[in-house]
Amino acid sequence: MNTETNPSILSSISGFGIGVGDSDAAPQAAPEAGAEPQADSPVREVVIVGSGPAGYTAAVYAARAELKPLVIAGSLDAGGALMTTTDVENFPGFPEGIMGPELMTNMQEQAERFGAELVYEDAVRLQLDGEIKEIETESGEVHRARAVIIATGSAYRKLGLAREDELTGKGVSWCATCDGFFFKDKKLVVVGGGDSAVEEATFLTRFGDVTLMHRRDELRASKAMVRRAENDPKLTIMWNTEVTELHGENALTGLTIRDTVTGKTSQVEADGFFQAIGHLPRTDLVKDQLELDEAGYIAVQGRSTLTNLEGVFACGDVVDHTYRQAITAAGSGCSAALDAERYLLAKDDV
Ligand SMILES: Cc1cc2nc3c(=O)[nH]c(=O)nc-3n(C[C@H](O)[C@H](O)[C@H](O)COP(=O)(O)OP(=O)(O)OC[C@H]3O[C@@H](n4cnc5c(N)ncnc54)[C@H](O)[C@@H]3O)c2cc1C
């Protein structure tokens, strides 16, 4: 993840933001129920909201099934989370690794090759019940579809420190599984106090010495996780400690920390700084219509991508608080397209 800017990637990033495939998908007669039909708005088979690994994989499968999917790709975040990183070394099929934006451009082109259309706008309103769903984008256009796949991902909760964004990929990370490998024999700091923080910290001890910093004097993590942390000889816990500043020019070199009891500040060296303070699934558009689980992710039925509403499917990190990897998101995007295809076939058979 930590590399110089690659000009070929920059060109692929800028290429990524351009272009809108306008719709010439085959219009269909609108089934009776649902929202107020707009006279000139064709009813598509599938609209996919989101263009990360989940959305694009769903688009590849749906397009190859001749469903002519429309992907509402997002405006600023088109391509999803991997657009913000550099080396991706754990996506199968790329033995030398691949840059995040390049991987996403490949997925986009693969989806388009089979006929997926893309609109680089955010969805601003969804109406998901009834036979015909509506998806309104920021330009005011209302798209209609018999099935909708939600693949809006989740964001990492950030501490909000100055220079956090600038040093992302240069020592600042939110994902030990993704980036731990880049920090062999380095000094690592993890912040957080829950199960994920302990999991990230203990995972990272296979690469270097790790300090887990927590702003309170006990962890929120489960007893088993706390025991795991206490028994790990390469893990030190610093209680009542918060990070207030990040140091380093082109890469992270250290942190300013503050004792939350005494208020005293000091500096520590660090090559890697992992924030494990939670995730924010992007459910704003759907939270009043779709059931969410207790952690706020879209609830799906068993191993499927079916939500509580007929014809609405959800995949990727917006449903997944466990794995949160590009390959798992892609896998669930595939499932969502297959679920949508089966749903449409079953409807047509009735
Ligand atoms: C810095 C970084 C490095 C990472 N490195 C790795 C790695 O090395 N390996 C790995 O496996 N994983 C890595 N991950 C995790 C991986 O990126 C995610 O697990 C994966 O991208 C999730 O895919 P997704 O499609 O569910 O969501 P995302 O990739 O987050 O995509 C969500 C999509 O939804 C769109 N969207 C959201 N709201 C709207 C809206 N209202 N209208 C339209 N579109 C919308 C966004 O524009 C975006 O296209 C990394 C993540 C980050 C942040």
The ligand as an SDF file (V2000), in Angstrom:
LIG
                    3D

 53 58  0  0  0  0  0  0  0  0999 V2000
   -7.0430    2.0820    2.1460 C   0  0  0  0  0  0  0  0  0  0  0  0
   -7.6810    0.7190    1.9590 C   0  0  0  0  0  0  0  0  0  0  0  0
   -6.9020   -0.3470    1.5940 C   0  0  0  0  0  0  0  0  0  0  0  0
   -7.4760   -1.6000    1.4170 C   0  0  0  0  0  0  0  0  0  0  0  0
   -6.6830   -2.6140    1.0180 N   0  0  0  0  0  0  0  0  0  0  0  0
   -7.2310   -3.8240    0.7750 C   0  0  0  0  0  0  0  0  0  0  0  0
   -6.4300   -4.8920    0.2950 C   0  0  0  0  0  0  0  0  0  0  0  0
   -5.2240   -4.7530    0.1030 O   0  0  0  0  0  0  0  0  0  0  0  0
   -7.0430   -6.0730    0.0540 N   0  0  0  0  0  0  0  0  0  0  0  0
   -8.3860   -6.2750    0.2700 C   0  0  0  0  0  0  0  0  0  0  0  0
   -8.8820   -7.3700    0.0130 O   0  0  0  0  0  0  0  0  0  0  0  0
   -9.1590   -5.2830    0.7430 N   0  0  0  0  0  0  0  0  0  0  0  0
   -8.6230   -4.0740    0.9990 C   0  0  0  0  0  0  0  0  0  0  0  0
   -9.3930   -3.0630    1.4840 N   0  0  0  0  0  0  0  0  0  0  0  0
  -10.8010   -3.3610    1.7880 C   0  0  0  0  0  0  0  0  0  0  0  0
  -11.6130   -3.3540    0.4850 C   0  0  0  0  0  0  0  0  0  0  0  0
  -11.3310   -2.1790   -0.2100 O   0  0  0  0  0  0  0  0  0  0  0  0
  -13.0940   -3.4560    0.7800 C   0  0  0  0  0  0  0  0  0  0  0  0
  -13.3470   -4.6110    1.5460 O   0  0  0  0  0  0  0  0  0  0  0  0
  -13.8950   -3.5100   -0.5140 C   0  0  0  0  0  0  0  0  0  0  0  0
  -13.6030   -2.4020   -1.3380 O   0  0  0  0  0  0  0  0  0  0  0  0
  -15.3910   -3.5370   -0.2350 C   0  0  0  0  0  0  0  0  0  0  0  0
  -16.0540   -3.5490   -1.4600 O   0  0  0  0  0  0  0  0  0  0  0  0
  -17.5360   -3.0070   -1.6370 P   0  0  0  0  0  0  0  0  0  0  0  0
  -17.8200   -3.0980   -3.0840 O   0  0  0  0  0  0  0  0  0  0  0  0
  -18.4390   -3.6770   -0.6900 O   0  0  0  0  0  0  0  0  0  0  0  0
  -17.4920   -1.4840   -1.1640 O   0  0  0  0  0  0  0  0  0  0  0  0
  -16.6190   -0.2520   -1.6360 P   0  0  0  0  0  0  0  0  0  0  0  0
  -15.3620   -0.6620   -2.2910 O   0  0  0  0  0  0  0  0  0  0  0  0
  -16.5130    0.6100   -0.4310 O   0  0  0  0  0  0  0  0  0  0  0  0
  -17.5180    0.4570   -2.7090 O   0  0  0  0  0  0  0  0  0  0  0  0
  -18.7060    1.0940   -2.3570 C   0  0  0  0  0  0  0  0  0  0  0  0
  -19.2550    1.7820   -3.5780 C   0  0  0  0  0  0  0  0  0  0  0  0
  -20.5300    2.3270   -3.2770 O   0  0  0  0  0  0  0  0  0  0  0  0
  -20.6180    3.5920   -3.8750 C   0  0  0  0  0  0  0  0  0  0  0  0
  -21.6670    4.3520   -3.1980 N   0  0  0  0  0  0  0  0  0  0  0  0
  -21.8250    4.5840   -1.8810 C   0  0  0  0  0  0  0  0  0  0  0  0
  -22.9210    5.3430   -1.6690 N   0  0  0  0  0  0  0  0  0  0  0  0
  -23.4560    5.5560   -2.9040 C   0  0  0  0  0  0  0  0  0  0  0  0
  -24.5880    6.2690   -3.3710 C   0  0  0  0  0  0  0  0  0  0  0  0
  -25.4140    6.9220   -2.5440 N   0  0  0  0  0  0  0  0  0  0  0  0
  -24.8300    6.3030   -4.7030 N   0  0  0  0  0  0  0  0  0  0  0  0
  -24.0290    5.6400   -5.5710 C   0  0  0  0  0  0  0  0  0  0  0  0
  -22.9380    4.9470   -5.1730 N   0  0  0  0  0  0  0  0  0  0  0  0
  -22.6620    4.9260   -3.8600 C   0  0  0  0  0  0  0  0  0  0  0  0
  -19.2310    4.1840   -3.7680 C   0  0  0  0  0  0  0  0  0  0  0  0
  -19.0760    5.2130   -4.6900 O   0  0  0  0  0  0  0  0  0  0  0  0
  -18.4150    2.9570   -4.1030 C   0  0  0  0  0  0  0  0  0  0  0  0
  -18.3150    2.8290   -5.4870 O   0  0  0  0  0  0  0  0  0  0  0  0
   -8.8550   -1.7980    1.6540 C   0  0  0  0  0  0  0  0  0  0  0  0
   -9.6520   -0.7090    2.0250 C   0  0  0  0  0  0  0  0  0  0  0  0
   -9.0760    0.5370    2.1780 C   0  0  0  0  0  0  0  0  0  0  0  0
   -9.9400    1.7110    2.5630 C   0  0  0  0  0  0  0  0  0  0  0  0
  1  2  1  0
  2  3  1  0
  2 52  2  0
  3  4  2  0
  4  5  1  0
  4 50  1  0
  5  6  2  0
  6  7  1  0
  6 13  1  0
  7  8  2  0
  7  9  1  0
  9 10  1  0
 10 11  2  0
 10 12  1  0
 12 13  2  0
 13 14  1  0
 14 15  1  0
 14 50  1  0
 15 16  1  0
 16 17  1  0
 16 18  1  0
 18 19  1  0
 18 20  1  0
 20 21  1  0
 20 22  1  0
 22 23  1  0
 23 24  1  0
 24 25  2  0
 24 26  1  0
 24 27  1  0
 27 28  1  0
 28 29  2  0
 28 30  1  0
 28 31  1  0
 31 32  1  0
 32 33  1  0
 33 34  1  0
 33 48  1  0
 34 35  1  0
 35 36  1  0
 35 46  1  0
 36 37  1  0
 36 45  1  0
 37 38  2  0
 38 39  1  0
 39 40  1  0
 39 45  2  0
 40 41  1  0
 40 42  2  0
 42 43  1  0
 43 44  2  0
 44 45  1  0
 46 47  1  0
 46 48  1  0
 48 49  1  0
 50 51  2  0
 51 52  1  0
 52 53  1  0
M  END
$$$$
